[in-house]
Amino acid sequence: MQKYSFNIGIWAMAAIVVTLSQFGALDLYIQSVIMFIGINIILSSSLNVVNGYMGEFSCGHAGFMCIGAYVSSVLSVMFFAQDKIFGAPILPPELAPLGFPIIIIIAGLVSAVAGLIVAVPSFKTRGDYLAIITIAANYMVISAIENMDIIGGPRGFMGMKRVLNAMEDVVDIPWMMIWVILGTFASIWMIRRFVSSTYGKGIMSICQDEVAAEIMSVNTNKMKMAAFMLSSGLAGVAGALFAHVLGYVNPQSFNIMKSTECLVMVYLGGMGSLGGSILSAIFFTVMLELLRFIIPAIDTGLHFLNLLPDSYHLSQVWKWVLIPLTLILLMQFRPEGIMGNKELPDLFPRLKKFYKFK
């Protein structure tokens, strides 16, 4: 029992968060921050499979997120909501609570297939060339969706809130909070199982030396396909949850800036550390939200001290100066990231008494 006390504590915290959300003790803003933390944990840990554990350099993670977001949004609206383009729902809206997780899984599978398409060119490329391929894939996905008027084109796609309302009509509970928590836990469990498996050892050998791994009979192409599909599939799940949390999805929400956010979280936490990805996602999301309040306060203070002209005001754009600056400082003083390639039990061995997770 003691061995599982850490896991029980995590589930208990999740239950408390859902209960507080249900009874209104957490306002909608705090709930949305918690859900974005969960989505960012999925994004950073899934990208860490390719960039950290396998040692490749993928820069277009937001493209797979975009595919998952749009596939899930279109399916959920088509099946469970009245829409001016798709017409009457295919299934009774009362079935939305049962159908929604299936739609999330389908979105992940479609994104995984997209990851397979990107994985094939990676067989003969590494480093900068793979980065260019994934960036190109990111742009291709966005451009393709922007030219599809049936799903809103550059204007975006909406209607997912109607599906959430249909779920709440069945049982009035915070559905999205529950789905995000379950999606986050399932993603962490899958990645942990993957990197602990034979496949995981295989992709780590590719990270060390691909040629040596091939000499030792590691099927590197098969390993790369598995890693890319898992990484892109989970990014699709994150995108699906992201779209339904917002209730609206726009192609430019998944541009290269979003991919950069994913990279920042991975390198901030540490390459090849699942615990580092989780910590960095929490830190990054909270820092973004704090800057939302800190930047106006700094602006007011600088104007009070007459250090800024009256005609100039610090805007939220400055957070994209402060966040990369944080990353630069981290690379200067701790280039391996917060956790390096270690996990929490490696840094705190006594945790192993309370921690068993495979």
C-alpha positions as CSV (number, residue, x, y, z in Angstrom):
1,M,0.0,0.0,0.0
2,Q,2.9,2.4,0.9
3,K,4.3,1.8,-2.6
4,Y,1.2,3.3,-4.2
5,S,0.6,6.2,-1.8
6,F,2.1,8.7,-4.3
7,N,-0.3,7.5,-7.1
8,I,-3.2,7.5,-4.7
9,G,-2.3,11.1,-3.6
10,I,-2.3,12.2,-7.3
11,W,-5.8,10.7,-7.9
12,A,-7.1,12.2,-4.7
13,M,-5.9,15.6,-5.8
14,A,-7.6,15.2,-9.1
15,A,-10.9,14.2,-7.3
16,I,-10.6,17.3,-5.1
17,V,-10.1,19.5,-8.1
18,V,-13.2,18.0,-9.9
19,T,-15.3,18.3,-6.7
20,L,-14.2,22.0,-6.1
21,S,-15.1,22.7,-9.8
22,Q,-18.5,21.0,-9.4
23,F,-19.5,23.1,-6.5
24,G,-18.1,26.4,-7.8
25,A,-15.2,26.8,-5.3
26,L,-12.9,27.2,-8.3
27,D,-13.9,29.9,-10.7
28,L,-13.9,29.4,-14.5
29,Y,-10.5,31.2,-14.9
30,I,-8.7,28.9,-12.4
31,Q,-10.4,25.9,-14.0
32,S,-9.2,26.9,-17.4
33,V,-5.6,27.4,-16.1
34,I,-5.7,23.9,-14.6
35,M,-7.0,22.4,-17.9
36,F,-4.3,24.2,-19.9
37,I,-1.7,22.8,-17.5
38,G,-3.0,19.3,-18.3
39,I,-3.0,20.0,-22.1
40,N,0.6,21.4,-21.9
41,I,1.7,18.3,-19.9
42,I,0.5,16.1,-22.8
43,L,2.2,18.3,-25.4
44,S,5.6,18.6,-23.6
45,S,5.8,14.9,-22.6
46,S,4.7,13.7,-26.1
47,L,7.3,15.9,-27.9
48,N,9.9,14.7,-25.4
49,V,9.5,11.1,-26.8
50,V,11.0,12.3,-30.1
51,N,13.3,15.2,-29.1
52,G,14.4,13.9,-25.7
53,Y,14.3,10.1,-25.7
54,M,15.0,9.5,-29.4
55,G,17.3,12.5,-29.9
56,E,15.7,13.7,-33.1
57,F,14.7,17.4,-33.6
58,S,11.0,17.8,-34.4
59,C,9.8,21.5,-34.6
60,G,6.3,21.1,-35.9
61,H,4.4,19.5,-33.1
62,A,1.6,22.0,-33.3
63,G,0.7,20.7,-36.8
64,F,-0.3,17.3,-35.2
65,M,-2.2,19.2,-32.5
66,C,-4.1,21.0,-35.2
67,I,-5.1,17.8,-36.9
68,G,-6.4,16.4,-33.7
69,A,-8.3,19.6,-32.8
70,Y,-10.1,19.8,-36.2
71,V,-10.9,16.1,-36.5
72,S,-12.4,15.9,-33.0
73,S,-14.3,19.2,-33.5
74,V,-15.8,18.2,-36.8
75,L,-16.8,14.8,-35.5
76,S,-18.3,15.9,-32.2
77,V,-20.3,18.7,-33.9
78,M,-21.4,16.4,-36.7
79,F,-22.5,13.6,-34.4
80,F,-23.9,15.4,-31.4
81,A,-25.0,19.0,-32.3
82,Q,-27.2,20.9,-34.7
83,D,-25.1,22.8,-37.1
84,K,-25.8,25.0,-40.1
85,I,-23.3,23.2,-42.3
86,F,-23.7,19.6,-41.1
87,G,-27.4,19.8,-40.3
88,A,-29.1,17.7,-37.7
89,P,-26.9,15.5,-35.4
90,I,-26.3,12.0,-36.6
91,L,-26.7,10.5,-33.1
92,P,-28.9,11.7,-30.2
93,P,-27.0,14.4,-28.2
94,E,-27.7,12.3,-25.0
95,L,-25.0,9.9,-26.2
96,A,-22.3,12.7,-26.2
97,P,-20.8,11.6,-22.9
98,L,-20.2,8.1,-24.3
99,G,-19.2,9.2,-27.8
100,F,-16.8,12.0,-26.8
101,P,-13.9,9.8,-25.5
102,I,-14.2,7.7,-28.7
103,I,-13.9,10.9,-30.8
104,I,-10.8,11.9,-28.8
105,I,-9.2,8.5,-29.5
106,I,-10.1,8.8,-33.2
107,A,-8.5,12.3,-33.3
108,G,-5.4,10.8,-31.7
109,L,-5.3,8.0,-34.3
110,V,-5.6,10.3,-37.3
111,S,-2.8,12.5,-35.9
112,A,-0.7,9.3,-35.4
113,V,-1.2,8.4,-39.1
114,A,0.0,12.0,-39.9
115,G,3.0,11.4,-37.7
116,L,3.7,8.2,-39.7
117,I,3.8,10.2,-42.9
118,V,6.3,12.5,-41.4
119,A,8.3,9.6,-39.9
120,V,9.1,8.1,-43.3
121,P,11.4,11.0,-44.5
122,S,13.0,10.9,-41.1
123,F,14.6,7.5,-41.9
124,K,17.3,9.2,-43.9
125,T,17.5,12.5,-42.1
126,R,18.6,13.8,-38.7
127,G,19.0,17.1,-36.9
128,D,18.4,20.2,-38.9
129,Y,16.8,18.4,-41.9
130,L,14.2,16.7,-39.8
131,A,13.4,20.1,-38.2
132,I,12.8,21.6,-41.6
133,I,10.5,18.7,-42.6
134,T,8.4,19.0,-39.4
135,I,8.2,22.8,-39.8
136,A,7.1,22.3,-43.4
137,A,4.5,19.8,-42.2
138,N,3.2,22.3,-39.7
139,Y,2.7,24.9,-42.4
140,M,1.1,22.4,-44.8
141,V,-1.5,21.5,-42.2
142,I,-2.4,25.1,-41.4
143,S,-2.5,26.1,-45.1
144,A,-4.7,23.1,-46.0
145,I,-7.2,23.9,-43.3
146,E,-7.2,27.6,-44.1
147,N,-8.3,26.7,-47.6
148,M,-11.2,24.4,-46.5
149,D,-14.3,26.7,-46.3
150,I,-16.5,23.8,-45.1
151,I,-14.8,23.9,-41.7
152,G,-14.5,27.7,-41.6
153,G,-11.2,28.2,-43.4
154,P,-9.1,31.0,-41.8
155,R,-12.2,32.1,-39.8
156,G,-12.0,29.0,-37.7
157,F,-14.6,26.4,-36.6
158,M,-16.9,26.5,-33.6
159,G,-19.9,24.6,-32.2
160,M,-18.1,22.4,-29.7
161,K,-19.7,24.3,-26.8
162,R,-23.1,22.8,-28.0
163,V,-21.6,19.3,-27.5
164,L,-20.5,20.2,-24.0
165,N,-24.0,21.6,-23.3
166,A,-25.5,18.3,-24.5
167,M,-23.2,16.4,-22.1
168,E,-24.2,18.7,-19.2
169,D,-27.9,18.1,-20.0
170,V,-27.3,14.4,-19.3
171,V,-25.3,14.9,-16.1
172,D,-24.4,18.4,-14.9
173,I,-20.7,17.8,-13.9
174,P,-17.5,19.6,-15.1
175,W,-17.0,17.2,-18.1
176,M,-14.0,19.0,-19.7
177,M,-12.1,19.0,-16.4
178,I,-12.7,15.3,-16.1
179,W,-11.7,14.5,-19.7
180,V,-8.5,16.7,-19.4
181,I,-7.4,15.0,-16.2
182,L,-8.1,11.5,-17.6
183,G,-6.4,12.4,-20.9
184,T,-3.3,13.7,-19.0
185,F,-3.0,10.7,-16.7
186,A,-3.5,8.3,-19.7
187,S,-0.9,10.1,-21.7
188,I,1.7,10.0,-18.9
189,W,1.0,6.3,-18.3
190,M,1.4,5.5,-22.0
191,I,4.6,7.4,-22.4
192,R,6.0,5.8,-19.2
193,R,5.1,2.3,-20.4
194,F,6.6,3.0,-23.8
195,V,10.0,4.3,-22.6
196,S,10.2,1.4,-20.1
197,S,9.5,-1.1,-22.8
198,T,11.8,-2.7,-25.4
199,Y,10.8,0.0,-27.9
200,G,11.8,2.6,-25.4
201,K,15.2,1.0,-25.0
202,G,15.4,1.0,-28.8
203,I,14.7,4.7,-29.2
204,M,17.2,5.5,-26.5
205,S,19.9,3.5,-28.3
206,I,19.1,5.6,-31.4
207,C,19.7,8.7,-29.3
208,Q,23.1,7.4,-28.2
209,D,24.3,6.2,-31.6
210,E,22.0,5.2,-34.5
211,V,24.7,3.3,-36.4
212,A,25.7,1.3,-33.3
213,A,22.1,0.6,-32.6
214,E,21.6,-0.8,-36.1
215,I,24.8,-3.0,-35.7
216,M,23.2,-4.3,-32.5
217,S,20.1,-5.5,-34.5
218,V,17.9,-2.6,-33.5
219,N,15.3,-2.0,-36.2
220,T,15.7,1.8,-36.1
221,N,13.1,2.5,-38.8
222,K,10.5,0.6,-36.9
223,M,11.5,2.4,-33.6
224,K,11.2,5.8,-35.3
225,M,7.8,5.0,-36.7
226,A,6.5,3.9,-33.3
227,A,8.0,7.0,-31.5
228,F,6.7,9.4,-34.1
229,M,3.2,7.9,-34.1
230,L,2.9,7.9,-30.3
231,S,4.2,11.5,-30.1
232,S,2.0,12.8,-32.8
233,G,-1.0,10.8,-31.7
234,L,-0.8,12.3,-28.2
235,A,-0.4,15.8,-29.6
236,G,-3.7,15.1,-31.5
237,V,-5.3,14.2,-28.2
238,A,-4.0,17.4,-26.7
239,G,-5.4,19.4,-29.6
240,A,-8.8,17.7,-29.3
241,L,-9.0,18.7,-25.6
242,F,-7.7,22.2,-26.4
243,A,-10.4,22.8,-29.0
244,H,-13.2,21.6,-26.7
245,V,-11.9,23.6,-23.7
246,L,-12.0,26.8,-25.8
247,G,-15.1,25.8,-27.8
248,Y,-13.5,27.4,-30.8
249,V,-10.6,26.5,-33.0
250,N,-8.6,28.6,-35.5
251,P,-5.7,27.4,-37.7
252,Q,-3.4,30.2,-36.5
253,S,-3.7,28.8,-33.0
254,F,-1.4,26.1,-34.1
255,N,1.3,28.1,-36.0
256,I,5.0,27.9,-35.5
257,M,4.6,30.0,-32.3
258,K,2.7,27.1,-30.7
259,S,5.4,24.6,-31.8
260,T,7.9,26.9,-30.2
261,E,6.0,26.8,-26.9
262,C,6.2,23.0,-27.0
263,L,10.0,23.2,-27.6
264,V,10.5,25.6,-24.8
265,M,8.6,23.3,-22.4
266,V,10.7,20.3,-23.4
267,Y,14.1,22.0,-23.1
268,L,13.1,23.8,-19.9
269,G,12.2,20.5,-18.2
270,G,15.0,18.4,-19.5
271,M,15.6,16.1,-22.5
272,G,14.5,12.6,-21.8
273,S,12.8,13.3,-18.5
274,L,9.1,12.7,-18.2
275,G,9.0,14.4,-14.7
276,G,10.9,17.3,-16.2
277,S,8.2,17.7,-18.9
278,I,5.5,17.7,-16.3
279,L,7.2,20.3,-14.1
280,S,8.1,22.5,-17.1
281,A,4.5,22.4,-18.4
282,I,3.2,23.5,-15.0
283,F,5.9,26.2,-14.6
284,F,5.4,27.5,-18.2
285,T,1.6,27.7,-18.0
286,V,1.7,29.4,-14.6
287,M,4.4,31.8,-15.8
288,L,2.3,32.8,-18.8
289,E,-0.7,33.5,-16.6
290,L,1.3,35.5,-14.1
291,L,2.8,37.7,-16.8
292,R,-0.8,38.5,-17.8
293,F,-1.0,40.5,-14.5
294,I,2.7,41.4,-13.9
295,I,3.3,43.2,-17.3
296,P,0.5,45.8,-16.6
297,A,1.8,46.3,-13.1
298,I,5.3,46.9,-14.5
299,D,3.8,49.3,-17.1
300,T,2.1,51.2,-14.3
301,G,5.2,51.4,-12.2
302,L,7.5,52.5,-15.0
303,H,5.0,55.3,-15.9
304,F,4.8,56.3,-12.3
305,L,8.6,56.7,-12.2
306,N,8.5,58.5,-15.5
307,L,10.8,55.9,-17.0
308,L,8.4,55.3,-20.0
309,P,6.9,58.0,-22.2
310,D,3.1,58.5,-21.8
311,S,2.5,57.4,-25.4
312,Y,4.1,54.0,-24.9
313,H,2.6,51.1,-22.9
314,L,4.0,47.6,-22.3
315,S,1.7,45.1,-23.9
316,Q,1.4,41.3,-23.5
317,V,3.7,41.0,-26.5
318,W,6.5,41.5,-24.0
319,K,6.0,38.1,-22.6
320,W,7.5,36.7,-25.8
321,V,10.6,38.7,-24.9
322,L,10.7,37.5,-21.3
323,I,10.0,33.8,-21.9
324,P,12.7,33.3,-24.5
325,L,15.0,35.3,-22.2
326,T,14.3,32.8,-19.4
327,L,15.2,30.0,-21.8
328,I,18.4,31.7,-22.8
329,L,19.4,32.1,-19.1
330,L,18.5,28.5,-18.4
331,M,20.7,27.3,-21.4
332,Q,23.5,29.4,-20.0
333,F,23.4,28.2,-16.4
334,R,21.7,24.8,-16.7
335,P,21.8,23.6,-20.4
336,E,20.4,20.2,-19.5
337,G,17.2,21.7,-18.2
338,I,15.5,21.6,-14.8
339,M,15.7,17.8,-14.4
340,G,18.3,16.8,-17.0
341,N,17.6,13.3,-18.1
342,K,16.6,12.2,-14.6
343,E,13.3,11.4,-13.0
344,L,12.1,12.5,-9.5
345,P,13.0,9.1,-7.9
346,D,16.6,9.5,-9.3
347,L,17.0,12.9,-7.5
348,F,15.1,11.9,-4.4
349,P,15.6,8.1,-3.9
350,R,13.4,8.0,-0.8
351,L,10.4,8.7,-3.1
352,K,10.8,5.1,-4.3
353,K,9.1,3.9,-1.1
354,F,5.9,5.8,-2.2
355,Y,6.2,5.5,-5.9
356,K,5.6,2.7,-8.3
357,F,4.7,3.6,-11.9
358,K,5.3,1.4,-14.9
